[in-house]
Amino acid sequence: MSHSYSDDIIPYVEFADNANERTPCVLVLDCSGSMRGEPIKQLNMGLKALENELKDDIDASSRVQLLIIKAFGKDQAITASDWIDAMNFEAPVMEADGLTPLGKAMDLALLKIEEQKCLYDSCGITSKRPWIFLISDGEPTDYDWEIVAERCRFAQQNKKVVVHAVGTQGANLEKLAKFSLMQPKRLTGLKFTEFFLWLSRSVSCISKATPNAIDYIEDTGSWDEK
């Protein structure tokens, strides 16, 4: 498949205009049928709050890069919003449908992170350790998800990524825990907006931190069900 000249040059123009160190952040969102109604509405409101909060933060807007992966349908994981600096991020509108292929979605997240790291290196851009946030109201439905979960833990052990798993009401935290070396958190009610505001503040802190600083935040605020 051929690419136009303009398609190929876009990322390099972005880095030429903004040579700041980047903090990559991937959101893997469960958009299965069980999220229909109020949950998906609250999720979309939260994503919009994340967009606004990051854009209002002068440092984070130029340092944080976002990518959103949607898990939905029979067995699908797609990029709902490809890598973009927070200053140019526009929250996509999620719709709920189908099953929960979290294995495929996390596999795509690892691939996208690897590709972006190569792009950073080729453009001379330094970067912080990538964050992956896995958010689900259920459990994985794809047959080989445990293989991918093991790869996620291995990548975290080797300091390639930091994985945070967050379960809403009804989520199987025992299965979500297999994707991360850290205990998953339970979202209180449908506090997606509170969660994404915490996420924005956290990645902003990490993006401004000195090298080798601690790269995860313990204080989760009001969204976490203790």
MISE-323495 format. One line per field, with one value per atom (N, C-alpha, C): residue number from 0; residue in three letters; chain; x, y, z. Coordinates in Angstrom, 3 decimals, padded with zeros to 6 digits. Layout:
N
seq	(NUM;...)
type	(ala;...)
mol	(A;...)
x	(X;...)
y	(Y;...)
z	(Z;...)
***
This chain:
226
seq	(0;0;0;1;1;1;2;2;2;3;3;3;4;4;4;5;5;5;6;6;6;7;7;7;8;8;8;9;9;9;10;10;10;11;11;11;12;12;12;13;13;13;14;14;14;15;15;15;16;16;16;17;17;17;18;18;18;19;19;19;20;20;20;21;21;21;22;22;22;23;23;23;24;24;24;25;25;25;26;26;26;27;27;27;28;28;28;29;29;29;30;30;30;31;31;31;32;32;32;33;33;33;34;34;34;35;35;35;36;36;36;37;37;37;38;38;38;39;39;39;40;40;40;41;41;41;42;42;42;43;43;43;44;44;44;45;45;45;46;46;46;47;47;47;48;48;48;49;49;49;50;50;50;51;51;51;52;52;52;53;53;53;54;54;54;55;55;55;56;56;56;57;57;57;58;58;58;59;59;59;60;60;60;61;61;61;62;62;62;63;63;63;64;64;64;65;65;65;66;66;66;67;67;67;68;68;68;69;69;69;70;70;70;71;71;71;72;72;72;73;73;73;74;74;74;75;75;75;76;76;76;77;77;77;78;78;78;79;79;79;80;80;80;81;81;81;82;82;82;83;83;83;84;84;84;85;85;85;86;86;86;87;87;87;88;88;88;89;89;89;90;90;90;91;91;91;92;92;92;93;93;93;94;94;94;95;95;95;96;96;96;97;97;97;98;98;98;99;99;99;100;100;100;101;101;101;102;102;102;103;103;103;104;104;104;105;105;105;106;106;106;107;107;107;108;108;108;109;109;109;110;110;110;111;111;111;112;112;112;113;113;113;114;114;114;115;115;115;116;116;116;117;117;117;118;118;118;119;119;119;120;120;120;121;121;121;122;122;122;123;123;123;124;124;124;125;125;125;126;126;126;127;127;127;128;128;128;129;129;129;130;130;130;131;131;131;132;132;132;133;133;133;134;134;134;135;135;135;136;136;136;137;137;137;138;138;138;139;139;139;140;140;140;141;141;141;142;142;142;143;143;143;144;144;144;145;145;145;146;146;146;147;147;147;148;148;148;149;149;149;150;150;150;151;151;151;152;152;152;153;153;153;154;154;154;155;155;155;156;156;156;157;157;157;158;158;158;159;159;159;160;160;160;161;161;161;162;162;162;163;163;163;164;164;164;165;165;165;166;166;166;167;167;167;168;168;168;169;169;169;170;170;170;171;171;171;172;172;172;173;173;173;174;174;174;175;175;175;176;176;176;177;177;177;178;178;178;179;179;179;180;180;180;181;181;181;182;182;182;183;183;183;184;184;184;185;185;185;186;186;186;187;187;187;188;188;188;189;189;189;190;190;190;191;191;191;192;192;192;193;193;193;194;194;194;195;195;195;196;196;196;197;197;197;198;198;198;199;199;199;200;200;200;201;201;201;202;202;202;203;203;203;204;204;204;205;205;205;206;206;206;207;207;207;208;208;208;209;209;209;210;210;210;211;211;211;212;212;212;213;213;213;214;214;214;215;215;215;216;216;216;217;217;217;218;218;218;219;219;219;220;220;220;221;221;221;222;222;222;223;223;223;224;224;224;225;225;225)
type	(met;met;met;ser;ser;ser;his;his;his;ser;ser;ser;tyr;tyr;tyr;ser;ser;ser;asp;asp;asp;asp;asp;asp;ile;ile;ile;ile;ile;ile;pro;pro;pro;tyr;tyr;tyr;val;val;val;glu;glu;glu;phe;phe;phe;ala;ala;ala;asp;asp;asp;asn;asn;asn;ala;ala;ala;asn;asn;asn;glu;glu;glu;arg;arg;arg;thr;thr;thr;pro;pro;pro;cys;cys;cys;val;val;val;leu;leu;leu;val;val;val;leu;leu;leu;asp;asp;asp;cys;cys;cys;ser;ser;ser;gly;gly;gly;ser;ser;ser;met;met;met;arg;arg;arg;gly;gly;gly;glu;glu;glu;pro;pro;pro;ile;ile;ile;lys;lys;lys;gln;gln;gln;leu;leu;leu;asn;asn;asn;met;met;met;gly;gly;gly;leu;leu;leu;lys;lys;lys;ala;ala;ala;leu;leu;leu;glu;glu;glu;asn;asn;asn;glu;glu;glu;leu;leu;leu;lys;lys;lys;asp;asp;asp;asp;asp;asp;ile;ile;ile;asp;asp;asp;ala;ala;ala;ser;ser;ser;ser;ser;ser;arg;arg;arg;val;val;val;gln;gln;gln;leu;leu;leu;leu;leu;leu;ile;ile;ile;ile;ile;ile;lys;lys;lys;ala;ala;ala;phe;phe;phe;gly;gly;gly;lys;lys;lys;asp;asp;asp;gln;gln;gln;ala;ala;ala;ile;ile;ile;thr;thr;thr;ala;ala;ala;ser;ser;ser;asp;asp;asp;trp;trp;trp;ile;ile;ile;asp;asp;asp;ala;ala;ala;met;met;met;asn;asn;asn;phe;phe;phe;glu;glu;glu;ala;ala;ala;pro;pro;pro;val;val;val;met;met;met;glu;glu;glu;ala;ala;ala;asp;asp;asp;gly;gly;gly;leu;leu;leu;thr;thr;thr;pro;pro;pro;leu;leu;leu;gly;gly;gly;lys;lys;lys;ala;ala;ala;met;met;met;asp;asp;asp;leu;leu;leu;ala;ala;ala;leu;leu;leu;leu;leu;leu;lys;lys;lys;ile;ile;ile;glu;glu;glu;glu;glu;glu;gln;gln;gln;lys;lys;lys;cys;cys;cys;leu;leu;leu;tyr;tyr;tyr;asp;asp;asp;ser;ser;ser;cys;cys;cys;gly;gly;gly;ile;ile;ile;thr;thr;thr;ser;ser;ser;lys;lys;lys;arg;arg;arg;pro;pro;pro;trp;trp;trp;ile;ile;ile;phe;phe;phe;leu;leu;leu;ile;ile;ile;ser;ser;ser;asp;asp;asp;gly;gly;gly;glu;glu;glu;pro;pro;pro;thr;thr;thr;asp;asp;asp;tyr;tyr;tyr;asp;asp;asp;trp;trp;trp;glu;glu;glu;ile;ile;ile;val;val;val;ala;ala;ala;glu;glu;glu;arg;arg;arg;cys;cys;cys;arg;arg;arg;phe;phe;phe;ala;ala;ala;gln;gln;gln;gln;gln;gln;asn;asn;asn;lys;lys;lys;lys;lys;lys;val;val;val;val;val;val;val;val;val;his;his;his;ala;ala;ala;val;val;val;gly;gly;gly;thr;thr;thr;gln;gln;gln;gly;gly;gly;ala;ala;ala;asn;asn;asn;leu;leu;leu;glu;glu;glu;lys;lys;lys;leu;leu;leu;ala;ala;ala;lys;lys;lys;phe;phe;phe;ser;ser;ser;leu;leu;leu;met;met;met;gln;gln;gln;pro;pro;pro;lys;lys;lys;arg;arg;arg;leu;leu;leu;thr;thr;thr;gly;gly;gly;leu;leu;leu;lys;lys;lys;phe;phe;phe;thr;thr;thr;glu;glu;glu;phe;phe;phe;phe;phe;phe;leu;leu;leu;trp;trp;trp;leu;leu;leu;ser;ser;ser;arg;arg;arg;ser;ser;ser;val;val;val;ser;ser;ser;cys;cys;cys;ile;ile;ile;ser;ser;ser;lys;lys;lys;ala;ala;ala;thr;thr;thr;pro;pro;pro;asn;asn;asn;ala;ala;ala;ile;ile;ile;asp;asp;asp;tyr;tyr;tyr;ile;ile;ile;glu;glu;glu;asp;asp;asp;thr;thr;thr;gly;gly;gly;ser;ser;ser;trp;trp;trp;asp;asp;asp;glu;glu;glu;lys;lys;lys)
mol	(A;A;A;A;A;A;A;A;A;A;A;A;A;A;A;A;A;A;A;A;A;A;A;A;A;A;A;A;A;A;A;A;A;A;A;A;A;A;A;A;A;A;A;A;A;A;A;A;A;A;A;A;A;A;A;A;A;A;A;A;A;A;A;A;A;A;A;A;A;A;A;A;A;A;A;A;A;A;A;A;A;A;A;A;A;A;A;A;A;A;A;A;A;A;A;A;A;A;A;A;A;A;A;A;A;A;A;A;A;A;A;A;A;A;A;A;A;A;A;A;A;A;A;A;A;A;A;A;A;A;A;A;A;A;A;A;A;A;A;A;A;A;A;A;A;A;A;A;A;A;A;A;A;A;A;A;A;A;A;A;A;A;A;A;A;A;A;A;A;A;A;A;A;A;A;A;A;A;A;A;A;A;A;A;A;A;A;A;A;A;A;A;A;A;A;A;A;A;A;A;A;A;A;A;A;A;A;A;A;A;A;A;A;A;A;A;A;A;A;A;A;A;A;A;A;A;A;A;A;A;A;A;A;A;A;A;A;A;A;A;A;A;A;A;A;A;A;A;A;A;A;A;A;A;A;A;A;A;A;A;A;A;A;A;A;A;A;A;A;A;A;A;A;A;A;A;A;A;A;A;A;A;A;A;A;A;A;A;A;A;A;A;A;A;A;A;A;A;A;A;A;A;A;A;A;A;A;A;A;A;A;A;A;A;A;A;A;A;A;A;A;A;A;A;A;A;A;A;A;A;A;A;A;A;A;A;A;A;A;A;A;A;A;A;A;A;A;A;A;A;A;A;A;A;A;A;A;A;A;A;A;A;A;A;A;A;A;A;A;A;A;A;A;A;A;A;A;A;A;A;A;A;A;A;A;A;A;A;A;A;A;A;A;A;A;A;A;A;A;A;A;A;A;A;A;A;A;A;A;A;A;A;A;A;A;A;A;A;A;A;A;A;A;A;A;A;A;A;A;A;A;A;A;A;A;A;A;A;A;A;A;A;A;A;A;A;A;A;A;A;A;A;A;A;A;A;A;A;A;A;A;A;A;A;A;A;A;A;A;A;A;A;A;A;A;A;A;A;A;A;A;A;A;A;A;A;A;A;A;A;A;A;A;A;A;A;A;A;A;A;A;A;A;A;A;A;A;A;A;A;A;A;A;A;A;A;A;A;A;A;A;A;A;A;A;A;A;A;A;A;A;A;A;A;A;A;A;A;A;A;A;A;A;A;A;A;A;A;A;A;A;A;A;A;A;A;A;A;A;A;A;A;A;A;A;A;A;A;A;A;A;A;A;A;A;A;A;A;A;A;A;A;A;A;A;A;A;A;A;A;A;A;A;A;A;A;A;A;A;A;A;A;A;A;A;A;A;A;A;A;A;A;A;A;A;A;A;A;A;A;A;A;A;A;A;A;A;A;A;A;A;A;A;A;A;A;A;A;A;A;A;A;A;A;A;A;A;A;A;A;A;A;A;A;A;A;A;A;A;A;A;A;A;A;A;A;A;A;A;A;A;A;A;A;A;A;A;A)
x	(000.842;000.000;000.880;000.610;001.440;000.966;001.895;001.589;001.920;001.141;001.453;002.625;003.268;004.404;003.982;002.777;002.315;002.077;001.597;001.378;002.691;003.743;005.025;005.700;005.443;006.211;005.563;004.296;003.576;004.293;004.697;005.332;006.626;007.384;008.660;008.450;007.400;007.059;006.693;005.923;005.521;006.744;007.719;008.918;009.825;009.809;010.617;010.072;008.749;008.119;008.187;008.336;008.298;009.273;010.464;011.519;011.561;010.524;010.488;010.530;011.053;010.949;009.465;009.114;007.721;007.455;006.230;005.724;004.556;004.776;003.712;002.700;001.432;000.349;-000.692;-000.922;-001.897;-003.101;-004.297;-005.534;-006.142;-006.286;-006.952;-008.337;-009.360;-010.710;-011.619;-012.241;-013.255;-014.531;-014.901;-016.133;-017.115;-017.179;-018.076;-019.526;-020.435;-021.863;-022.339;-021.671;-022.080;-021.828;-021.076;-020.806;-021.886;-022.905;-023.958;-024.665;-025.181;-025.968;-025.107;-025.376;-024.702;-023.185;-022.690;-021.234;-020.469;-020.917;-020.193;-020.343;-021.491;-021.695;-020.698;-020.540;-019.609;-018.155;-017.860;-016.517;-016.184;-017.122;-016.894;-016.733;-017.501;-017.349;-015.956;-015.494;-014.175;-013.065;-013.191;-012.184;-012.127;-013.280;-013.312;-012.646;-012.867;-012.216;-010.702;-010.255;-008.816;-008.244;-008.933;-008.477;-008.303;-009.324;-009.296;-008.222;-008.094;-007.132;-005.699;-005.388;-004.030;-003.719;-004.696;-004.472;-004.249;-004.845;-004.695;-003.362;-002.652;-001.362;-000.259;000.412;001.375;002.458;002.993;004.049;003.507;002.449;001.912;001.422;000.870;000.304;001.355;002.611;003.679;004.560;004.347;005.208;004.485;003.206;002.449;001.920;002.138;001.542;000.526;-000.620;-001.711;-002.004;-002.428;-002.937;-004.073;-005.197;-006.350;-006.679;-006.808;-007.154;-008.500;-009.358;-010.719;-010.864;-011.339;-011.628;-013.141;-013.630;-015.080;-015.389;-016.664;-017.079;-016.868;-016.795;-016.616;-015.196;-014.227;-012.831;-011.935;-012.306;-011.623;-010.913;-009.742;-009.027;-008.518;-008.939;-008.546;-007.982;-007.210;-006.718;-007.812;-008.395;-009.458;-008.889;-007.660;-006.965;-005.478;-004.798;-003.376;-002.518;-001.217;-000.301;-000.447;-000.619;-000.736;-000.341;000.328;000.646;-000.651;-000.631;-001.842;-002.431;-001.571;-002.073;-002.981;-002.818;-003.621;-004.655;-004.756;-005.650;-007.107;-007.932;-009.387;-010.010;-010.720;-011.274;-012.223;-011.956;-012.878;-014.143;-015.232;-016.488;-016.585;-016.633;-016.696;-018.140;-018.334;-019.632;-019.443;-020.460;-020.352;-020.994;-020.261;-020.799;-019.948;-020.587;-019.889;-019.171;-018.065;-017.339;-016.158;-015.191;-014.105;-012.742;-012.217;-010.915;-009.730;-009.561;-008.512;-007.118;-006.969;-005.670;-005.214;-006.096;-005.762;-005.468;-006.238;-006.056;-004.709;-004.343;-003.066;-001.892;-002.079;-001.045;-000.786;-001.874;-001.754;-001.068;-001.365;-000.732;000.775;001.221;002.661;003.332;002.658;003.199;003.315;002.270;002.259;003.348;003.569;004.618;005.989;006.200;007.486;007.750;006.728;006.867;007.169;006.483;006.679;008.058;008.550;009.899;010.929;010.755;011.660;011.599;010.379;010.224;010.896;010.696;011.385;012.895;013.424;014.875;015.380;014.629;015.079;015.025;014.168;014.036;014.827;015.546;016.344;015.526;014.342;013.461;013.606;013.901;013.969;012.541;012.390;011.046;011.107;010.049;009.863;009.301;009.284;008.717;007.216;006.736;005.317;004.391;003.215;002.158;001.047;000.525;-000.678;-001.736;-002.903;-004.043;-005.082;-005.349;-006.350;-007.607;-008.709;-009.942;-011.053;-011.627;-012.623;-013.720;-014.923;-016.020;-016.300;-015.412;-015.653;-014.378;-014.121;-012.927;-012.625;-011.388;-011.042;-011.890;-012.256;-013.037;-012.260;-011.054;-010.281;-009.508;-009.333;-008.847;-007.388;-006.559;-005.123;-004.688;-005.624;-005.306;-004.227;-004.144;-003.163;-001.728;-001.530;-000.201;000.207;-000.728;-000.459;-000.250;-001.040;-000.895;000.504;001.022;002.372;003.407;003.205;004.105;004.069;002.881;002.759;003.549;003.431;004.173;005.682;006.074;007.493;008.042;007.256;007.672;007.806;006.905;006.982;008.194;008.469;009.651;010.931;010.942;012.112;012.089;011.187;011.103;010.824;010.066;009.670;008.377;007.507;006.204;005.811;004.812;004.116;002.650;002.090;000.710;-000.156;-001.211;-002.210;-003.516;-004.075;-005.368;-006.429;-007.537;-008.637;-009.932;-010.630;-011.893;-013.061;-014.092;-015.319;-016.173;-017.348;-018.241;-018.496;-018.372;-018.599;-017.343;-016.222;-014.979;-014.389;-013.749;-013.041;-011.614;-011.389;-010.079;-008.988;-009.371;-008.387;-007.765;-008.599;-008.080;-007.365;-007.890;-007.226;-005.842;-005.700;-004.422;-003.304;-003.655;-002.636;-001.886;-002.420;-001.780;-000.723;-000.649;000.230;000.923;002.059;002.755;002.145;001.293;000.650;-000.796;-001.307;-002.691;-003.639;-004.667;-005.632;-006.445;-006.971;-007.806;-009.261;-010.169;-011.600;-012.157;-012.774;-013.385;-014.679;-014.830;-016.052;-017.167;-018.268;-019.400;-018.984;-019.309;-018.922;-018.087;-017.106;-016.310;-015.205;-015.604;-014.616;-013.961;-014.744;-014.172;-013.120;-013.423;-012.444;-011.184;-011.392;-010.245;-009.368;-009.970;-009.179;-008.520;-009.117;-008.456;-007.233;-007.369;-006.207;-005.127;-005.546;-004.592;-003.835;-004.562;-003.932;-002.884;-003.249;-002.296;-001.087;-001.328;-000.244;000.746;000.245;001.174;001.863;001.191;001.829;003.018;002.828;003.925;005.081;004.772;005.810;006.561;005.823;006.454;007.450;007.233;008.118;009.176;009.091;009.999;011.407;012.358;013.750;013.933;014.987;015.239;015.352;014.856;014.904;014.001;013.138;012.170;011.137;010.437;009.401;008.367;007.954;007.123;005.712;005.216;003.793;003.326;002.062;001.512;000.589;000.814;000.015;-001.328;-001.326;-002.538;-003.549;-004.611;-005.567;-006.742;-006.835;-007.902;-009.260;-010.326;-011.687;-012.268;-011.597;-012.206;-012.010;-011.037;-010.678;-011.505;-012.133;-012.912;-011.973;-011.830;-010.868;-011.344)
y	(-001.192;000.000;001.245;002.167;003.361;004.427;005.241;006.365;007.658;008.681;009.971;010.590;011.531;012.231;012.907;013.511;014.242;013.305;012.069;011.102;010.758;010.581;010.160;011.250;012.499;013.578;014.105;013.799;014.378;014.186;012.956;012.809;013.595;013.685;014.391;015.891;016.412;017.825;018.088;017.173;017.336;017.406;016.540;016.527;017.716;018.182;019.356;020.606;020.678;021.825;021.729;020.517;020.291;019.173;019.547;018.562;018.144;018.481;018.104;016.588;016.173;014.763;014.395;013.194;012.771;011.738;011.778;010.755;010.072;008.863;008.168;007.535;007.695;007.172;006.498;005.201;004.437;004.120;004.400;004.023;002.848;001.720;000.552;000.475;000.747;000.914;-000.238;-000.846;-001.873;-001.175;-001.403;-000.802;-001.901;-002.955;-004.071;-003.676;-004.547;-004.251;-003.914;-004.458;-004.195;-002.748;-002.008;-000.591;000.328;-000.243;000.592;001.450;002.581;003.441;004.394;004.479;005.450;005.230;003.955;003.779;004.395;004.151;004.682;006.204;006.714;008.165;008.806;008.186;008.720;008.573;007.477;007.285;008.403;008.726;009.791;011.154;011.406;012.663;012.728;011.579;011.528;011.798;011.234;011.456;012.936;013.586;015.015;015.824;015.414;016.091;015.923;014.732;014.479;015.407;015.512;016.405;017.832;018.348;019.744;019.978;019.025;019.175;019.204;018.286;018.233;019.472;019.937;021.125;022.367;022.398;023.545;023.538;022.408;022.277;022.547;023.673;024.108;023.060;022.498;021.497;020.185;019.665;018.369;018.404;019.528;019.599;019.366;019.706;019.538;018.322;017.661;016.531;015.188;015.185;013.931;013.585;012.335;011.836;010.753;010.792;009.869;008.957;007.742;006.812;006.042;005.888;005.191;003.956;002.823;001.558;001.095;000.687;000.280;-001.231;-001.912;-003.347;-003.520;-004.185;-004.279;-005.357;-005.474;-006.371;-007.833;-008.648;-010.080;-010.390;-009.754;-010.054;-008.949;-007.690;-006.574;-005.670;-005.210;-004.167;-003.195;-001.948;-000.950;000.287;001.048;002.330;003.370;003.846;004.844;006.247;006.441;007.724;007.438;007.695;007.341;008.359;008.038;008.884;010.366;011.179;012.622;013.368;014.518;015.357;015.833;015.941;016.308;017.627;018.558;019.859;019.730;018.624;018.422;017.301;016.735;015.601;016.028;015.281;015.470;014.155;014.155;012.925;012.261;011.007;010.300;009.929;009.740;009.324;007.807;007.156;005.704;005.218;004.074;003.405;001.988;001.438;000.108;-000.953;-002.087;-003.172;-004.428;-005.573;-006.847;-007.312;-008.034;-008.722;-007.902;-008.574;-007.875;-008.496;-008.295;-008.893;-008.096;-008.142;-007.346;-007.825;-009.133;-009.652;-008.993;-008.966;-008.335;-006.851;-006.201;-004.766;-004.472;-005.256;-005.040;-005.426;-006.428;-006.806;-005.649;-005.014;-003.852;-002.695;-002.528;-001.459;-001.653;-002.868;-003.142;-002.884;-003.283;-003.062;-001.572;-000.825;000.615;001.343;000.903;001.499;001.228;000.001;-000.368;000.459;000.601;001.393;002.853;003.400;004.813;005.056;004.111;004.237;004.288;003.470;003.499;004.856;005.418;006.725;007.817;007.783;008.740;008.675;007.460;007.282;007.806;007.517;007.942;009.453;010.118;011.574;012.295;011.517;012.123;012.679;012.087;012.533;011.591;012.142;011.303;011.057;010.003;009.678;009.016;009.240;008.566;007.159;006.357;005.018;005.124;004.395;004.485;003.941;004.537;004.084;003.450;002.333;001.736;001.674;002.212;002.105;001.200;000.081;-000.882;-000.692;-000.341;-000.035;-000.948;-001.754;-002.738;-002.915;-003.264;-003.565;-005.068;-005.862;-007.302;-008.102;-008.938;-009.760;-010.098;-010.527;-010.830;-011.980;-011.858;-012.916;-013.610;-013.126;-013.798;-014.972;-016.032;-017.298;-017.243;-016.402;-016.406;-015.190;-014.592;-013.360;-013.564;-014.740;-014.959;-014.911;-015.283;-015.195;-013.730;-012.893;-011.455;-010.847;-011.280;-010.771;-011.060;-012.238;-012.598;-011.693;-011.370;-010.468;-009.072;-008.638;-007.328;-007.301;-008.347;-008.403;-008.457;-009.210;-009.313;-007.945;-007.218;-005.880;-004.944;-005.101;-004.248;-004.619;-005.906;-006.352;-005.785;-005.662;-005.162;-003.648;-002.983;-001.513;-000.908;-001.659;-001.152;-000.346;-000.726;-000.069;-000.071;000.749;000.673;000.399;-000.671;-001.044;-000.853;-000.068;000.106;-000.518;-001.443;-002.032;-001.439;-001.022;-000.405;-001.123;-001.632;-002.312;-001.499;-001.347;-000.703;-001.774;-001.395;-002.358;-003.549;-004.754;-005.963;-006.545;-005.817;-006.302;-007.441;-008.378;-009.472;-009.008;-008.500;-007.937;-009.007;-010.239;-011.324;-011.532;-011.457;-011.621;-010.360;-009.192;-007.951;-007.854;-008.424;-008.370;-009.074;-009.997;-010.765;-009.919;-008.734;-007.863;-006.950;-006.884;-005.905;-006.498;-005.929;-006.314;-005.625;-004.628;-003.896;-004.346;-004.229;-004.603;-003.703;-004.280;-003.432;-002.601;-001.492;-000.612;-000.765;-000.523;-000.587;000.829;001.159;002.479;002.534;003.569;003.752;004.232;003.489;003.890;004.088;005.270;005.599;006.886;006.938;008.161;008.259;008.152;008.225;009.607;010.657;012.006;012.198;011.767;011.878;011.078;009.891;009.048;009.734;010.263;010.875;012.178;012.891;014.078;013.658;012.569;012.023;011.585;010.912;010.442;011.627;012.695;013.881;014.465;014.599;015.155;014.238;012.928;011.969;011.998;011.932;011.929;013.280;014.350;015.665;015.673;015.098;015.025;014.202;013.066;012.190;012.897;013.612;014.270;015.337;015.915;016.978;016.465;015.171;014.609;014.448;014.428;014.199;012.740;012.417;011.020;010.133;008.899;007.882;008.189;009.180;009.435;008.318;008.139;007.106;007.361;006.312;006.543;005.988;005.938;005.700;006.444;006.782;007.593;006.724;006.736;005.885;006.533;007.840;008.500;008.614;007.808;007.771;008.725;009.346;010.326;009.675;010.345;009.938;008.867;008.561;007.613;006.163;005.892;004.515;004.001;002.835;002.205;001.486;002.000;001.430;000.100)
z	(000.000;000.000;000.000;-000.883;-000.999;-000.019;000.427;001.308;000.575;000.862;000.277;001.030;000.384;000.996;002.291;002.267;003.445;004.621;004.350;005.430;006.116;005.327;005.866;006.698;006.362;006.983;008.264;008.497;009.636;010.977;011.368;012.681;012.809;011.716;011.772;011.916;011.314;011.474;012.931;013.532;014.923;015.834;015.607;016.439;016.140;014.899;014.548;015.250;015.354;016.009;017.530;018.043;019.485;019.836;020.274;020.548;022.024;022.792;024.208;024.388;025.544;025.921;026.018;025.561;025.589;026.686;027.202;028.115;027.410;026.871;026.128;027.081;026.769;027.600;026.711;026.945;026.165;027.038;026.531;027.205;026.449;027.116;026.526;027.157;026.359;026.879;026.463;027.446;027.224;026.779;025.516;024.989;024.584;025.387;025.128;025.386;025.016;025.113;026.506;027.522;028.905;029.319;028.497;028.795;028.224;027.570;026.971;028.020;027.542;028.423;029.231;030.519;031.381;031.472;031.537;031.621;030.443;029.211;028.051;027.993;028.446;028.504;029.462;030.645;031.639;031.179;030.481;029.923;028.941;028.060;027.075;027.745;028.792;029.534;030.176;030.674;031.279;030.282;029.082;028.040;027.654;027.610;027.283;028.392;029.644;030.774;030.696;030.294;030.123;029.059;027.940;026.862;027.374;028.041;028.492;029.555;030.482;031.571;031.047;030.115;029.568;028.722;027.965;027.137;027.987;029.188;030.075;030.821;030.768;031.450;030.423;030.554;029.526;029.287;030.362;030.209;029.656;030.267;029.847;028.404;027.973;026.624;025.547;025.851;024.862;025.128;026.269;026.630;026.631;026.968;027.023;025.631;025.232;023.990;024.330;023.677;023.964;022.780;023.102;022.108;022.772;022.077;022.648;021.815;022.505;021.860;022.407;021.493;021.839;021.671;022.721;022.655;022.590;021.526;021.351;020.314;019.970;018.895;019.233;018.201;018.415;018.871;018.211;018.543;018.003;018.267;017.637;018.637;018.233;018.962;017.913;018.000;017.011;017.712;016.953;017.442;017.229;018.316;018.219;018.057;018.549;018.406;018.429;017.306;017.196;017.953;018.083;018.854;018.479;019.495;019.256;020.525;020.351;021.501;022.156;023.480;024.219;023.729;023.297;022.836;021.610;020.852;019.640;019.790;020.994;021.231;021.233;020.526;020.568;020.983;022.088;022.640;021.644;021.281;020.396;021.158;020.444;021.072;020.982;022.145;022.212;022.122;021.478;021.456;021.954;022.606;023.222;022.328;022.180;021.360;021.532;021.652;021.554;022.801;022.575;023.628;024.147;024.800;025.489;025.170;023.966;023.604;024.163;025.478;026.125;025.763;025.487;025.073;023.783;022.788;021.509;021.684;022.537;022.748;023.417;024.407;025.091;024.193;023.363;022.394;021.428;020.966;020.080;020.810;022.091;022.882;022.945;023.204;023.267;021.920;020.835;019.491;019.194;019.502;019.225;020.024;021.252;022.084;021.483;021.041;020.433;019.179;018.333;017.102;017.420;018.424;018.754;019.337;020.148;020.703;019.580;018.550;017.389;016.694;016.600;015.964;016.800;018.108;018.983;018.752;018.790;018.660;017.317;016.265;014.934;014.769;015.559;015.479;016.579;017.400;018.460;019.605;019.837;020.919;022.103;023.282;024.480;024.991;025.797;026.287;027.655;028.439;029.715;029.462;030.512;030.376;030.054;029.044;028.669;029.754;029.851;030.746;029.912;030.386;029.796;030.884;030.592;031.497;030.858;031.494;031.029;031.872;031.230;031.949;031.441;032.348;031.928;032.973;032.480;033.405;033.451;032.842;032.795;032.926;031.915;031.881;030.428;030.116;028.727;028.175;026.902;026.254;025.140;024.788;023.747;024.366;023.593;024.142;024.603;023.994;024.304;025.133;025.860;026.574;027.638;028.226;029.293;028.771;027.509;026.892;026.783;026.346;026.238;027.619;028.590;029.958;030.490;030.180;030.614;029.950;028.679;027.969;028.591;029.022;029.680;030.980;031.781;033.045;032.786;031.757;031.407;030.989;030.178;029.733;030.923;031.909;033.096;033.952;034.083;034.825;034.223;032.892;032.179;031.981;032.723;032.746;031.366;030.566;029.240;029.324;030.257;030.414;031.884;032.208;033.490;033.163;033.710;033.413;034.650;034.496;035.552;035.064;035.831;035.497;036.414;035.813;036.564;036.191;037.200;036.951;037.465;036.636;037.105;037.788;038.227;038.880;037.960;038.500;037.707;037.099;037.162;036.566;037.395;036.708;037.365;037.653;038.868;039.203;039.229;039.525;039.565;038.180;037.138;035.778;035.302;035.622;035.229;035.866;037.067;037.785;037.028;036.151;035.421;034.393;034.067;033.086;033.705;035.023;035.673;036.888;037.242;038.468;039.690;039.437;040.524;040.682;041.896;042.149;041.352;040.726;040.026;041.007;040.512;041.324;040.883;041.826;041.518;041.455;040.325;040.170;040.979;041.770;042.543;041.628;041.601;040.766;039.326;038.777;037.403;037.408;038.303;038.457;037.398;036.138;035.063;034.998;035.202;035.120;036.202;037.435;038.516;038.191;037.618;037.261;036.210;035.153;034.089;034.531;035.463;036.011;036.828;037.595;038.320;037.336;036.259;035.246;034.649;034.328;033.753;034.690;035.959;036.930;037.092;037.071;037.265;036.114;034.880;033.740;033.606;034.043;034.039;034.995;036.191;037.169;036.619;036.018;035.473;034.348;033.499;032.346;032.780;033.983;034.468;035.443;035.790;036.800;036.252;037.157;036.760;036.370;035.608;035.233;036.476;036.322;037.381;038.577;038.441;039.514;039.520;040.647;040.713;039.628;038.921;037.742;037.885;039.096;039.271;040.515;040.547;041.619;042.471;043.778;044.668;045.036;045.293;045.768;044.637;044.705;043.599;043.792;044.948;045.143;045.326;044.864;045.191;044.264;043.154;042.208;042.603;043.451;043.788;044.962;044.760;045.835;046.776;047.962;048.920;049.471)
***
